[in-house]
Amino acid sequence: KNQVEQSPQSLIILEGKNCTLQCNYTVSPFSNLRWYKQDTGRGPVSLTIMTFSENTKSNGRYTATLDADTKQSSLHITASQLSDSASYICVVSLPPGNNRLAFGKGNQVVVIP
Amino acid sequence: NAGVTQTPKFRVLKTGQSMTLLCAQDMNHEYMYWYRQDPGMGLRLIHYSVGEGTTAKGEVPDGYNVSRLKKQNFLLGLESAAPSQTSVYFCASRPPGLGANEQFFGPGTRLTVL
């Protein structure tokens, strides 16, 4: 029933390396897809937002892509830093007019020196 | 501009006790939301409000009540707490017209029910 699936569930990467997080969704149609970053003990903070007509959006070292045909999105982190250690949550808005969101369970990223 | 704030940050209750969680936002947002976040699960919507004096049920409303008497405040009440309500609760707000995803989250309230 989960409408947003994320993989991998968790990963450990070395500082300075790149990584890519995946999000597959079944919501259709949708208004937009957003990636949030959630630090431990904090609330989620928005990184990027894309409408169905956009296929890429960047925010500093974070780049999100969207393929509306295959219903897949990815978040690429370039030159990771220790501060990138967090959970990254993929969020899809439910059909237009609906005030609700479908949240993924998150990708837990740990960056080690 | 404090954004979205939540009170308290932590709370421990005994089964059957009641409490109210307060969410306040100073961004003049129309829409406000209450979510719960449990280990291994995505955030789930409890209740939401599209304006002062209005509330609506979300995905998991049972055992909770809400009130939006003032535009800047959204209260979440637990009348008789149960261990299943042990969770981290997040409040969020957004202005109308920017799309459902444009939400700003508070820092969370960690609630334990014994």
Interface residues (C-beta under 8 A of the other chain):
Chain A: N2 V4 S31 N32 L33 R34 G41 R42 G43 P44 V45 S46 I49 T51 I89 V91 S93 L94 N98 N99 R100 L101 A102 F103 G104 K105 G106
Chain B: V4 Y31 G40 M41 G42 L43 R44 L45 Y48 V50 A56 G58 E59 F90 A92 G99 A100 N101 E102 Q103 F104 F105 G106 P107 G108
